[in-house]
């Protein structure tokens, strides 16, 4: 499965409330995006993982993902 497919499936599972499945798919997508050096994809995945962590009550993990996304965007000259 490609990283983008895993991301799209993760979004669908997340939307349906299947958080464990969504997290696993987002993690798979993040690994794939890393292998491709697709930093903007990585930032988007970190955003989703942060949202998922916040929704499930893991604010420290949510903050780590938000910071990872912001770091990637700053490194690439985008505003976060």
PyMOL Python script that loads the backbone (N, CA, C, O; Angstrom):
from pymol import cmd

cmd.read_pdbstr("""\
ATOM      1  N   UNK A   1       0.855  -1.175   0.000  1.00  0.00           N
ATOM      2  CA  UNK A   1       0.000   0.000   0.000  1.00  0.00           C
ATOM      3  C   UNK A   1       0.896   1.232   0.000  1.00  0.00           C
ATOM      4  O   UNK A   1       1.908   1.273   0.700  1.00  0.00           O
ATOM      5  N   UNK A   2       0.521   2.226  -0.783  1.00  0.00           N
ATOM      6  CA  UNK A   2       1.310   3.454  -0.812  1.00  0.00           C
ATOM      7  C   UNK A   2       0.986   4.311   0.415  1.00  0.00           C
ATOM      8  O   UNK A   2      -0.041   4.132   1.069  1.00  0.00           O
ATOM      9  N   UNK A   3       1.880   5.231   0.702  1.00  0.00           N
ATOM     10  CA  UNK A   3       1.682   6.125   1.847  1.00  0.00           C
ATOM     11  C   UNK A   3       0.409   6.952   1.683  1.00  0.00           C
ATOM     12  O   UNK A   3      -0.328   7.164   2.646  1.00  0.00           O
ATOM     13  N   UNK A   4       0.159   7.411   0.475  1.00  0.00           N
ATOM     14  CA  UNK A   4      -1.032   8.241   0.259  1.00  0.00           C
ATOM     15  C   UNK A   4      -2.313   7.431   0.395  1.00  0.00           C
ATOM     16  O   UNK A   4      -3.329   7.941   0.867  1.00  0.00           O
ATOM     17  N   UNK A   5      -2.266   6.169  -0.019  1.00  0.00           N
ATOM     18  CA  UNK A   5      -3.436   5.301   0.163  1.00  0.00           C
ATOM     19  C   UNK A   5      -3.676   5.054   1.639  1.00  0.00           C
ATOM     20  O   UNK A   5      -4.812   5.115   2.108  1.00  0.00           O
ATOM     21  N   UNK A   6      -2.598   4.773   2.378  1.00  0.00           N
ATOM     22  CA  UNK A   6      -2.727   4.551   3.823  1.00  0.00           C
ATOM     23  C   UNK A   6      -3.288   5.796   4.503  1.00  0.00           C
ATOM     24  O   UNK A   6      -4.119   5.698   5.406  1.00  0.00           O
ATOM     25  N   UNK A   7      -2.824   6.977   4.062  1.00  0.00           N
ATOM     26  CA  UNK A   7      -3.314   8.228   4.640  1.00  0.00           C
ATOM     27  C   UNK A   7      -4.811   8.395   4.383  1.00  0.00           C
ATOM     28  O   UNK A   7      -5.575   8.735   5.287  1.00  0.00           O
ATOM     29  N   UNK A   8      -5.218   8.151   3.131  1.00  0.00           N
ATOM     30  CA  UNK A   8      -6.640   8.292   2.783  1.00  0.00           C
ATOM     31  C   UNK A   8      -7.499   7.295   3.562  1.00  0.00           C
ATOM     32  O   UNK A   8      -8.566   7.654   4.061  1.00  0.00           O
ATOM     33  N   UNK A   9      -7.048   6.070   3.666  1.00  0.00           N
ATOM     34  CA  UNK A   9      -7.789   5.074   4.442  1.00  0.00           C
ATOM     35  C   UNK A   9      -7.816   5.452   5.926  1.00  0.00           C
ATOM     36  O   UNK A   9      -8.823   5.257   6.607  1.00  0.00           O
ATOM     37  N   UNK A  10      -6.710   5.990   6.413  1.00  0.00           N
ATOM     38  CA  UNK A  10      -6.669   6.450   7.800  1.00  0.00           C
ATOM     39  C   UNK A  10      -7.687   7.542   8.061  1.00  0.00           C
ATOM     40  O   UNK A  10      -8.355   7.549   9.095  1.00  0.00           O
ATOM     41  N   UNK A  11      -7.802   8.461   7.119  1.00  0.00           N
ATOM     42  CA  UNK A  11      -8.799   9.528   7.264  1.00  0.00           C
ATOM     43  C   UNK A  11     -10.210   8.943   7.322  1.00  0.00           C
ATOM     44  O   UNK A  11     -11.035   9.375   8.128  1.00  0.00           O
ATOM     45  N   UNK A  12     -10.478   7.971   6.473  1.00  0.00           N
ATOM     46  CA  UNK A  12     -11.806   7.356   6.462  1.00  0.00           C
ATOM     47  C   UNK A  12     -12.081   6.641   7.780  1.00  0.00           C
ATOM     48  O   UNK A  12     -13.163   6.782   8.350  1.00  0.00           O
ATOM     49  N   UNK A  13     -11.105   5.874   8.265  1.00  0.00           N
ATOM     50  CA  UNK A  13     -11.281   5.152   9.522  1.00  0.00           C
ATOM     51  C   UNK A  13     -11.442   6.143  10.682  1.00  0.00           C
ATOM     52  O   UNK A  13     -12.250   5.926  11.584  1.00  0.00           O
ATOM     53  N   UNK A  14     -10.677   7.216  10.647  1.00  0.00           N
ATOM     54  CA  UNK A  14     -10.755   8.255  11.674  1.00  0.00           C
ATOM     55  C   UNK A  14     -12.154   8.863  11.682  1.00  0.00           C
ATOM     56  O   UNK A  14     -12.776   9.006  12.735  1.00  0.00           O
ATOM     57  N   UNK A  15     -12.632   9.212  10.513  1.00  0.00           N
ATOM     58  CA  UNK A  15     -13.964   9.816  10.381  1.00  0.00           C
ATOM     59  C   UNK A  15     -15.055   8.895  10.942  1.00  0.00           C
ATOM     60  O   UNK A  15     -16.044   9.360  11.510  1.00  0.00           O
ATOM     61  N   UNK A  16     -14.859   7.597  10.775  1.00  0.00           N
ATOM     62  CA  UNK A  16     -15.840   6.617  11.259  1.00  0.00           C
ATOM     63  C   UNK A  16     -15.653   6.273  12.739  1.00  0.00           C
ATOM     64  O   UNK A  16     -16.418   5.489  13.301  1.00  0.00           O
ATOM     65  N   UNK A  17     -14.637   6.862  13.361  1.00  0.00           N
ATOM     66  CA  UNK A  17     -14.418   6.638  14.783  1.00  0.00           C
ATOM     67  C   UNK A  17     -13.582   5.426  15.117  1.00  0.00           C
ATOM     68  O   UNK A  17     -13.533   5.017  16.277  1.00  0.00           O
ATOM     69  N   UNK A  18     -12.926   4.843  14.142  1.00  0.00           N
ATOM     70  CA  UNK A  18     -12.065   3.675  14.364  1.00  0.00           C
ATOM     71  C   UNK A  18     -10.638   4.174  14.609  1.00  0.00           C
ATOM     72  O   UNK A  18      -9.777   4.093  13.733  1.00  0.00           O
ATOM     73  N   UNK A  19     -10.413   4.686  15.808  1.00  0.00           N
ATOM     74  CA  UNK A  19      -9.163   5.405  16.084  1.00  0.00           C
ATOM     75  C   UNK A  19      -7.924   4.511  16.044  1.00  0.00           C
ATOM     76  O   UNK A  19      -6.877   4.943  15.563  1.00  0.00           O
ATOM     77  N   UNK A  20      -8.019   3.288  16.535  1.00  0.00           N
ATOM     78  CA  UNK A  20      -6.839   2.414  16.507  1.00  0.00           C
ATOM     79  C   UNK A  20      -6.432   2.089  15.076  1.00  0.00           C
ATOM     80  O   UNK A  20      -5.247   2.101  14.743  1.00  0.00           O
ATOM     81  N   UNK A  21      -7.416   1.800  14.235  1.00  0.00           N
ATOM     82  CA  UNK A  21      -7.123   1.518  12.831  1.00  0.00           C
ATOM     83  C   UNK A  21      -6.589   2.760  12.136  1.00  0.00           C
ATOM     84  O   UNK A  21      -5.655   2.676  11.338  1.00  0.00           O
ATOM     85  N   UNK A  22      -7.174   3.902  12.433  1.00  0.00           N
ATOM     86  CA  UNK A  22      -6.711   5.154  11.827  1.00  0.00           C
ATOM     87  C   UNK A  22      -5.265   5.424  12.219  1.00  0.00           C
ATOM     88  O   UNK A  22      -4.447   5.785  11.373  1.00  0.00           O
ATOM     89  N   UNK A  23      -4.950   5.251  13.493  1.00  0.00           N
ATOM     90  CA  UNK A  23      -3.585   5.508  13.964  1.00  0.00           C
ATOM     91  C   UNK A  23      -2.588   4.587  13.250  1.00  0.00           C
ATOM     92  O   UNK A  23      -1.521   5.034  12.830  1.00  0.00           O
ATOM     93  N   UNK A  24      -2.933   3.316  13.114  1.00  0.00           N
ATOM     94  CA  UNK A  24      -2.039   2.378  12.439  1.00  0.00           C
ATOM     95  C   UNK A  24      -1.826   2.767  10.977  1.00  0.00           C
ATOM     96  O   UNK A  24      -0.709   2.685  10.468  1.00  0.00           O
ATOM     97  N   UNK A  25      -2.880   3.185  10.314  1.00  0.00           N
ATOM     98  CA  UNK A  25      -2.762   3.610   8.918  1.00  0.00           C
ATOM     99  C   UNK A  25      -1.969   4.905   8.792  1.00  0.00           C
ATOM    100  O   UNK A  25      -1.150   5.037   7.883  1.00  0.00           O
ATOM    101  N   UNK A  26      -2.197   5.855   9.680  1.00  0.00           N
ATOM    102  CA  UNK A  26      -1.413   7.089   9.665  1.00  0.00           C
ATOM    103  C   UNK A  26       0.064   6.790   9.922  1.00  0.00           C
ATOM    104  O   UNK A  26       0.939   7.376   9.285  1.00  0.00           O
ATOM    105  N   UNK A  27       0.339   5.883  10.850  1.00  0.00           N
ATOM    106  CA  UNK A  27       1.734   5.514  11.124  1.00  0.00           C
ATOM    107  C   UNK A  27       2.382   4.906   9.881  1.00  0.00           C
ATOM    108  O   UNK A  27       3.523   5.225   9.548  1.00  0.00           O
ATOM    109  N   UNK A  28       1.649   4.034   9.201  1.00  0.00           N
ATOM    110  CA  UNK A  28       2.148   3.434   7.965  1.00  0.00           C
ATOM    111  C   UNK A  28       2.395   4.508   6.909  1.00  0.00           C
ATOM    112  O   UNK A  28       3.404   4.474   6.204  1.00  0.00           O
ATOM    113  N   UNK A  29       1.483   5.449   6.806  1.00  0.00           N
ATOM    114  CA  UNK A  29       1.636   6.545   5.848  1.00  0.00           C
ATOM    115  C   UNK A  29       2.859   7.387   6.175  1.00  0.00           C
ATOM    116  O   UNK A  29       3.589   7.801   5.274  1.00  0.00           O
ATOM    117  N   UNK A  30       3.086   7.640   7.451  1.00  0.00           N
ATOM    118  CA  UNK A  30       4.233   8.451   7.872  1.00  0.00           C
ATOM    119  C   UNK A  30       5.546   7.765   7.505  1.00  0.00           C
ATOM    120  O   UNK A  30       6.486   8.421   7.056  1.00  0.00           O
ATOM    121  N   UNK A  31       5.614   6.459   7.694  1.00  0.00           N
ATOM    122  CA  UNK A  31       6.816   5.714   7.325  1.00  0.00           C
ATOM    123  C   UNK A  31       7.046   5.803   5.819  1.00  0.00           C
ATOM    124  O   UNK A  31       8.162   6.056   5.368  1.00  0.00           O
ATOM    125  N   UNK A  32       5.987   5.594   5.051  1.00  0.00           N
ATOM    126  CA  UNK A  32       6.112   5.668   3.593  1.00  0.00           C
ATOM    127  C   UNK A  32       6.512   7.050   3.113  1.00  0.00           C
ATOM    128  O   UNK A  32       7.346   7.181   2.216  1.00  0.00           O
ATOM    129  N   UNK A  33       5.928   8.079   3.700  1.00  0.00           N
ATOM    130  CA  UNK A  33       6.275   9.452   3.314  1.00  0.00           C
ATOM    131  C   UNK A  33       7.736   9.746   3.671  1.00  0.00           C
ATOM    132  O   UNK A  33       8.430  10.451   2.938  1.00  0.00           O
ATOM    133  N   UNK A  34       8.188   9.208   4.788  1.00  0.00           N
ATOM    134  CA  UNK A  34       9.584   9.389   5.177  1.00  0.00           C
ATOM    135  C   UNK A  34      10.538   8.741   4.189  1.00  0.00           C
ATOM    136  O   UNK A  34      11.577   9.311   3.855  1.00  0.00           O
ATOM    137  N   UNK A  35      10.187   7.553   3.723  1.00  0.00           N
ATOM    138  CA  UNK A  35      11.026   6.852   2.745  1.00  0.00           C
ATOM    139  C   UNK A  35      11.108   7.621   1.434  1.00  0.00           C
ATOM    140  O   UNK A  35      12.117   7.543   0.733  1.00  0.00           O
ATOM    141  N   UNK A  36      10.058   8.362   1.095  1.00  0.00           N
ATOM    142  CA  UNK A  36      10.031   9.163  -0.126  1.00  0.00           C
ATOM    143  C   UNK A  36      10.563  10.583   0.092  1.00  0.00           C
ATOM    144  O   UNK A  36      10.648  11.370  -0.851  1.00  0.00           O
ATOM    145  N   UNK A  37      10.916  10.902   1.328  1.00  0.00           N
ATOM    146  CA  UNK A  37      11.325  12.269   1.670  1.00  0.00           C
ATOM    147  C   UNK A  37      10.253  13.287   1.300  1.00  0.00           C
ATOM    148  O   UNK A  37      10.562  14.407   0.892  1.00  0.00           O
ATOM    149  N   UNK A  38       9.002  12.891   1.443  1.00  0.00           N
ATOM    150  CA  UNK A  38       7.865  13.754   1.120  1.00  0.00           C
ATOM    151  C   UNK A  38       7.483  14.540   2.374  1.00  0.00           C
ATOM    152  O   UNK A  38       6.570  14.165   3.109  1.00  0.00           O
ATOM    153  N   UNK A  39       8.197  15.625   2.597  1.00  0.00           N
ATOM    154  CA  UNK A  39       8.026  16.349   3.853  1.00  0.00           C
ATOM    155  C   UNK A  39       6.655  16.994   4.008  1.00  0.00           C
ATOM    156  O   UNK A  39       6.118  17.029   5.115  1.00  0.00           O
ATOM    157  N   UNK A  40       6.084  17.499   2.936  1.00  0.00           N
ATOM    158  CA  UNK A  40       4.756  18.101   3.076  1.00  0.00           C
ATOM    159  C   UNK A  40       3.716  17.035   3.433  1.00  0.00           C
ATOM    160  O   UNK A  40       2.793  17.296   4.204  1.00  0.00           O
ATOM    161  N   UNK A  41       3.872  15.840   2.870  1.00  0.00           N
ATOM    162  CA  UNK A  41       2.992  14.741   3.254  1.00  0.00           C
ATOM    163  C   UNK A  41       3.210  14.390   4.729  1.00  0.00           C
ATOM    164  O   UNK A  41       2.255  14.144   5.465  1.00  0.00           O
ATOM    165  N   UNK A  42       4.460  14.370   5.144  1.00  0.00           N
ATOM    166  CA  UNK A  42       4.764  14.077   6.548  1.00  0.00           C
ATOM    167  C   UNK A  42       4.092  15.091   7.466  1.00  0.00           C
ATOM    168  O   UNK A  42       3.526  14.720   8.494  1.00  0.00           O
ATOM    169  N   UNK A  43       4.152  16.366   7.098  1.00  0.00           N
ATOM    170  CA  UNK A  43       3.528  17.400   7.927  1.00  0.00           C
ATOM    171  C   UNK A  43       2.023  17.166   8.034  1.00  0.00           C
ATOM    172  O   UNK A  43       1.450  17.275   9.118  1.00  0.00           O
ATOM    173  N   UNK A  44       1.388  16.847   6.914  1.00  0.00           N
ATOM    174  CA  UNK A  44      -0.062  16.592   6.932  1.00  0.00           C
ATOM    175  C   UNK A  44      -0.404  15.386   7.800  1.00  0.00           C
ATOM    176  O   UNK A  44      -1.403  15.396   8.520  1.00  0.00           O
ATOM    177  N   UNK A  45       0.417  14.359   7.732  1.00  0.00           N
ATOM    178  CA  UNK A  45       0.169  13.161   8.534  1.00  0.00           C
ATOM    179  C   UNK A  45       0.364  13.479  10.012  1.00  0.00           C
ATOM    180  O   UNK A  45      -0.426  13.045  10.850  1.00  0.00           O
ATOM    181  N   UNK A  46       1.407  14.232  10.334  1.00  0.00           N
ATOM    182  CA  UNK A  46       1.598  14.644  11.733  1.00  0.00           C
ATOM    183  C   UNK A  46       0.398  15.460  12.223  1.00  0.00           C
ATOM    184  O   UNK A  46      -0.028  15.310  13.367  1.00  0.00           O
ATOM    185  N   UNK A  47      -0.142  16.317  11.365  1.00  0.00           N
ATOM    186  CA  UNK A  47      -1.343  17.072  11.747  1.00  0.00           C
ATOM    187  C   UNK A  47      -2.478  16.128  12.129  1.00  0.00           C
ATOM    188  O   UNK A  47      -3.127  16.311  13.159  1.00  0.00           O
ATOM    189  N   UNK A  48      -2.711  15.123  11.299  1.00  0.00           N
ATOM    190  CA  UNK A  48      -3.799  14.164  11.569  1.00  0.00           C
ATOM    191  C   UNK A  48      -3.527  13.347  12.819  1.00  0.00           C
ATOM    192  O   UNK A  48      -4.427  13.114  13.626  1.00  0.00           O
ATOM    193  N   UNK A  49      -2.277  12.910  12.978  1.00  0.00           N
ATOM    194  CA  UNK A  49      -1.936  12.154  14.189  1.00  0.00           C
ATOM    195  C   UNK A  49      -2.118  13.020  15.432  1.00  0.00           C
ATOM    196  O   UNK A  49      -2.549  12.531  16.477  1.00  0.00           O
ATOM    197  N   UNK A  50      -1.789  14.307  15.318  1.00  0.00           N
ATOM    198  CA  UNK A  50      -1.991  15.223  16.437  1.00  0.00           C
ATOM    199  C   UNK A  50      -3.458  15.392  16.779  1.00  0.00           C
ATOM    200  O   UNK A  50      -3.837  15.402  17.950  1.00  0.00           O
ATOM    201  N   UNK A  51      -4.273  15.525  15.756  1.00  0.00           N
ATOM    202  CA  UNK A  51      -5.718  15.641  15.975  1.00  0.00           C
ATOM    203  C   UNK A  51      -6.258  14.378  16.633  1.00  0.00           C
ATOM    204  O   UNK A  51      -7.039  14.446  17.583  1.00  0.00           O
ATOM    205  N   UNK A  52      -5.840  13.236  16.124  1.00  0.00           N
ATOM    206  CA  UNK A  52      -6.291  11.961  16.680  1.00  0.00           C
ATOM    207  C   UNK A  52      -5.856  11.821  18.138  1.00  0.00           C
ATOM    208  O   UNK A  52      -6.641  11.387  18.981  1.00  0.00           O
ATOM    209  N   UNK A  53      -4.621  12.183  18.434  1.00  0.00           N
ATOM    210  CA  UNK A  53      -4.126  12.098  19.811  1.00  0.00           C
ATOM    211  C   UNK A  53      -4.926  13.020  20.733  1.00  0.00           C
ATOM    212  O   UNK A  53      -5.293  12.632  21.842  1.00  0.00           O
ATOM    213  N   UNK A  54      -5.192  14.237  20.268  1.00  0.00           N
ATOM    214  CA  UNK A  54      -5.986  15.180  21.077  1.00  0.00           C
ATOM    215  C   UNK A  54      -7.378  14.619  21.330  1.00  0.00           C
ATOM    216  O   UNK A  54      -7.878  14.680  22.453  1.00  0.00           O
ATOM    217  N   UNK A  55      -8.004  14.073  20.295  1.00  0.00           N
ATOM    218  CA  UNK A  55      -9.354  13.540  20.428  1.00  0.00           C
ATOM    219  C   UNK A  55      -9.428  12.344  21.373  1.00  0.00           C
ATOM    220  O   UNK A  55     -10.471  12.085  21.973  1.00  0.00           O
ATOM    221  N   UNK A  56      -8.327  11.622  21.502  1.00  0.00           N
ATOM    222  CA  UNK A  56      -8.313  10.456  22.382  1.00  0.00           C
ATOM    223  C   UNK A  56      -7.697  10.774  23.748  1.00  0.00           C
ATOM    224  O   UNK A  56      -7.442   9.873  24.547  1.00  0.00           O
ATOM    225  N   UNK A  57      -7.461  12.060  24.005  1.00  0.00           N
ATOM    226  CA  UNK A  57      -7.029  12.487  25.325  1.00  0.00           C
ATOM    227  C   UNK A  57      -5.535  12.440  25.583  1.00  0.00           C
ATOM    228  O   UNK A  57      -5.106  12.559  26.731  1.00  0.00           O
ATOM    229  N   UNK A  58      -4.732  12.269  24.540  1.00  0.00           N
ATOM    230  CA  UNK A  58      -3.278  12.224  24.714  1.00  0.00           C
ATOM    231  C   UNK A  58      -2.669  13.541  24.266  1.00  0.00           C
ATOM    232  O   UNK A  58      -2.056  13.627  23.202  1.00  0.00           O
ATOM    233  N   UNK A  59      -2.844  14.562  25.089  1.00  0.00           N
ATOM    234  CA  UNK A  59      -2.380  15.901  24.728  1.00  0.00           C
ATOM    235  C   UNK A  59      -0.857  15.973  24.561  1.00  0.00           C
ATOM    236  O   UNK A  59      -0.398  16.675  23.660  1.00  0.00           O
ATOM    237  N   UNK A  60      -0.051  15.288  25.378  1.00  0.00           N
ATOM    238  CA  UNK A  60       1.401  15.341  25.125  1.00  0.00           C
ATOM    239  C   UNK A  60       1.775  14.807  23.736  1.00  0.00           C
ATOM    240  O   UNK A  60       2.616  15.389  23.052  1.00  0.00           O
ATOM    241  N   UNK A  61       1.157  13.716  23.330  1.00  0.00           N
ATOM    242  CA  UNK A  61       1.426  13.161  21.995  1.00  0.00           C
ATOM    243  C   UNK A  61       0.912  14.116  20.920  1.00  0.00           C
ATOM    244  O   UNK A  61       1.563  14.299  19.891  1.00  0.00           O
ATOM    245  N   UNK A  62      -0.235  14.715  21.149  1.00  0.00           N
ATOM    246  CA  UNK A  62      -0.778  15.683  20.203  1.00  0.00           C
ATOM    247  C   UNK A  62       0.192  16.848  20.011  1.00  0.00           C
ATOM    248  O   UNK A  62       0.425  17.292  18.887  1.00  0.00           O
ATOM    249  N   UNK A  63       0.748  17.334  21.105  1.00  0.00           N
ATOM    250  CA  UNK A  63       1.697  18.447  21.035  1.00  0.00           C
ATOM    251  C   UNK A  63       2.957  18.051  20.259  1.00  0.00           C
ATOM    252  O   UNK A  63       3.489  18.851  19.490  1.00  0.00           O
ATOM    253  N   UNK A  64       3.429  16.834  20.458  1.00  0.00           N
ATOM    254  CA  UNK A  64       4.620  16.374  19.719  1.00  0.00           C
ATOM    255  C   UNK A  64       4.345  16.337  18.215  1.00  0.00           C
ATOM    256  O   UNK A  64       5.190  16.738  17.415  1.00  0.00           O
ATOM    257  N   UNK A  65       3.180  15.863  17.843  1.00  0.00           N
ATOM    258  CA  UNK A  65       2.853  15.808  16.414  1.00  0.00           C
ATOM    259  C   UNK A  65       2.663  17.207  15.835  1.00  0.00           C
ATOM    260  O   UNK A  65       3.097  17.475  14.715  1.00  0.00           O
ATOM    261  N   UNK A  66       2.023  18.098  16.581  1.00  0.00           N
ATOM    262  CA  UNK A  66       1.869  19.477  16.088  1.00  0.00           C
ATOM    263  C   UNK A  66       3.225  20.132  15.899  1.00  0.00           C
ATOM    264  O   UNK A  66       3.445  20.833  14.912  1.00  0.00           O
ATOM    265  N   UNK A  67       4.135  19.909  16.840  1.00  0.00           N
ATOM    266  CA  UNK A  67       5.467  20.500  16.739  1.00  0.00           C
ATOM    267  C   UNK A  67       6.241  19.896  15.570  1.00  0.00           C
ATOM    268  O   UNK A  67       6.950  20.614  14.866  1.00  0.00           O
ATOM    269  N   UNK A  68       6.114  18.595  15.356  1.00  0.00           N
ATOM    270  CA  UNK A  68       6.792  17.959  14.221  1.00  0.00           C
ATOM    271  C   UNK A  68       6.297  18.556  12.906  1.00  0.00           C
ATOM    272  O   UNK A  68       7.097  18.841  12.015  1.00  0.00           O
ATOM    273  N   UNK A  69       4.994  18.744  12.780  1.00  0.00           N
ATOM    274  CA  UNK A  69       4.429  19.342  11.566  1.00  0.00           C
ATOM    275  C   UNK A  69       4.932  20.767  11.384  1.00  0.00           C
ATOM    276  O   UNK A  69       5.307  21.157  10.278  1.00  0.00           O
ATOM    277  N   UNK A  70       4.943  21.545  12.459  1.00  0.00           N
ATOM    278  CA  UNK A  70       5.399  22.932  12.378  1.00  0.00           C
ATOM    279  C   UNK A  70       6.883  23.001  12.007  1.00  0.00           C
ATOM    280  O   UNK A  70       7.284  23.863  11.225  1.00  0.00           O
ATOM    281  N   UNK A  71       7.689  22.112  12.554  1.00  0.00           N
ATOM    282  CA  UNK A  71       9.122  22.083  12.245  1.00  0.00           C
ATOM    283  C   UNK A  71       9.345  21.806  10.764  1.00  0.00           C
ATOM    284  O   UNK A  71      10.167  22.462  10.125  1.00  0.00           O
ATOM    285  N   UNK A  72       8.625  20.848  10.222  1.00  0.00           N
ATOM    286  CA  UNK A  72       8.743  20.527   8.795  1.00  0.00           C
ATOM    287  C   UNK A  72       8.359  21.735   7.958  1.00  0.00           C
ATOM    288  O   UNK A  72       9.046  22.072   6.994  1.00  0.00           O
ATOM    289  N   UNK A  73       7.276  22.377   8.319  1.00  0.00           N
ATOM    290  CA  UNK A  73       6.827  23.538   7.532  1.00  0.00           C
ATOM    291  C   UNK A  73       7.804  24.700   7.619  1.00  0.00           C
ATOM    292  O   UNK A  73       8.052  25.378   6.622  1.00  0.00           O
ATOM    293  N   UNK A  74       8.361  24.935   8.804  1.00  0.00           N
ATOM    294  CA  UNK A  74       9.363  26.011   8.940  1.00  0.00           C
ATOM    295  C   UNK A  74      10.592  25.694   8.102  1.00  0.00           C
ATOM    296  O   UNK A  74      11.134  26.575   7.435  1.00  0.00           O
ATOM    297  N   UNK A  75      11.028  24.454   8.132  1.00  0.00           N
ATOM    298  CA  UNK A  75      12.209  24.032   7.384  1.00  0.00           C
ATOM    299  C   UNK A  75      11.994  24.240   5.881  1.00  0.00           C
ATOM    300  O   UNK A  75      12.947  24.490   5.142  1.00  0.00           O
ATOM    301  N   UNK A  76      10.757  24.137   5.441  1.00  0.00           N
ATOM    302  CA  UNK A  76      10.443  24.288   4.025  1.00  0.00           C
ATOM    303  C   UNK A  76       9.931  25.673   3.675  1.00  0.00           C
ATOM    304  O   UNK A  76       9.436  25.892   2.569  1.00  0.00           O
ATOM    305  N   UNK A  77      10.045  26.604   4.603  1.00  0.00           N
ATOM    306  CA  UNK A  77       9.694  27.990   4.327  1.00  0.00           C
ATOM    307  C   UNK A  77       8.221  28.321   4.379  1.00  0.00           C
ATOM    308  O   UNK A  77       7.806  29.391   3.933  1.00  0.00           O
ATOM    309  N   UNK A  78       7.423  27.410   4.922  1.00  0.00           N
ATOM    310  CA  UNK A  78       5.981  27.669   5.019  1.00  0.00           C
ATOM    311  C   UNK A  78       5.655  28.191   6.402  1.00  0.00           C
ATOM    312  O   UNK A  78       6.343  27.878   7.374  1.00  0.00           O
ATOM    313  N   UNK A  79       4.625  28.972   6.485  1.00  0.00           N
ATOM    314  CA  UNK A  79       4.133  29.437   7.779  1.00  0.00           C
ATOM    315  C   UNK A  79       3.335  28.320   8.416  1.00  0.00           C
ATOM    316  O   UNK A  79       2.628  27.589   7.722  1.00  0.00           O
ATOM    317  N   UNK A  80       3.439  28.178   9.724  1.00  0.00           N
ATOM    318  CA  UNK A  80       2.656  27.136  10.409  1.00  0.00           C
ATOM    319  C   UNK A  80       1.591  27.745  11.264  1.00  0.00           C
ATOM    320  O   UNK A  80       0.835  27.024  11.916  1.00  0.00           O
TER     321      UNK A  80
END
""", "prot")
cmd.dss("prot")
cmd.show_as("cartoon", "prot")
cmd.util.cbc("prot")
cmd.orient("prot")
